[in-house]
Amino acid sequence: MPPEARELLIADPHSVPETFVTSVVDIALVSSCSIVVGLGVRRYLRPSFSAEPQETVVVNSRLVLTLDAAKNLVEAVSAMLSRAKEQSTPERPEKLS
């Protein structure tokens, strides 16, 4: 049986940390078989206590994906963006005939 035809069980333990991301910092193809995505979060950092804070993007995680996993991610994110766009579009009132 091909791997695509099998239904795989998904385990989602609550101990897996979540990372809040505001920016995609970098993306690279590695050895023509993996994609590395650098993710970051915007922070206000001070170079010293007397200085004004400066907005900075701090890399807080890297995601390494096989090409198949990257394709799955693109499809899933595209579907979610379409869904979010539909939900944010104000509904038009129906015309009375």
VENFENDA-V46929 format. One record per residue. N is the residue number from 1. RES is the residue in one letter. SS is DSSP state (~ for helix, > for strand, _ for the rest). PSI is psi as a letter, one per 40 degrees, with the letter a starting at -180 (NA if undefined). OMEGA is omega in whole degrees, -180 to 180 (999 if undefined). Layout:
{{N & RES & SS & PSI & OMEGA} {N & RES & SS & PSI & OMEGA}}
This chain:
{{1 & M & _ & h & 180} {2 & P & _ & i & -177} {3 & P & ~ & d & -178} {4 & E & ~ & d & -176} {5 & A & ~ & d & 180} {6 & R & _ & i & 175} {7 & E & _ & h & -180} {8 & L & _ & i & 175} {9 & L & _ & i & 179} {10 & I & _ & h & 174} {11 & A & _ & h & -178} {12 & D & _ & g & -179} {13 & P & _ & i & -178} {14 & H & _ & e & -179} {15 & S & _ & e & -180} {16 & V & _ & h & -178} {17 & P & _ & i & 174} {18 & E & _ & i & 180} {19 & T & _ & h & 177} {20 & F & _ & h & -175} {21 & V & _ & h & 175} {22 & T & _ & e & -175} {23 & S & > & i & 166} {24 & V & > & h & -173} {25 & V & > & d & -174} {26 & D & > & i & 174} {27 & I & > & h & -177} {28 & A & > & i & 173} {29 & L & > & h & -177} {30 & V & > & h & 177} {31 & S & _ & f & 179} {32 & S & _ & e & -178} {33 & C & _ & e & 180} {34 & S & > & i & 176} {35 & I & > & h & 177} {36 & V & > & h & 179} {37 & V & > & h & 176} {38 & G & > & h & -177} {39 & L & > & i & -178} {40 & G & > & i & 178} {41 & V & > & i & 178} {42 & R & > & h & 179} {43 & R & > & i & 173} {44 & Y & > & h & -178} {45 & L & > & i & 177} {46 & R & _ & h & 176} {47 & P & _ & d & 176} {48 & S & _ & i & -177} {49 & F & _ & d & -177} {50 & S & _ & e & -177} {51 & A & _ & i & 175} {52 & E & _ & i & 178} {53 & P & _ & i & 178} {54 & Q & > & h & 178} {55 & E & > & h & -176} {56 & T & > & i & 172} {57 & V & > & h & -179} {58 & V & > & h & 177} {59 & V & > & h & -179} {60 & N & > & e & 175} {61 & S & > & i & 175} {62 & R & > & h & 179} {63 & L & > & h & 179} {64 & V & > & h & -174} {65 & L & > & i & 167} {66 & T & > & i & 179} {67 & L & ~ & d & 178} {68 & D & ~ & d & 179} {69 & A & ~ & d & 178} {70 & A & ~ & d & 177} {71 & K & ~ & d & 177} {72 & N & ~ & d & 180} {73 & L & ~ & d & 179} {74 & V & ~ & d & 180} {75 & E & ~ & d & -178} {76 & A & ~ & d & 179} {77 & V & ~ & d & 177} {78 & S & ~ & d & 178} {79 & A & ~ & d & 180} {80 & M & ~ & d & 178} {81 & L & ~ & d & 177} {82 & S & ~ & d & 179} {83 & R & ~ & d & 179} {84 & A & ~ & d & 179} {85 & K & ~ & d & 178} {86 & E & ~ & d & -178} {87 & Q & ~ & d & -178} {88 & S & ~ & e & 179} {89 & T & _ & h & 180} {90 & P & _ & h & 180} {91 & E & _ & i & 177} {92 & R & _ & h & 177} {93 & P & _ & i & 179} {94 & E & _ & i & 178} {95 & K & _ & h & 176} {96 & L & _ & h & -180} {97 & S & _ & NA & 999}}
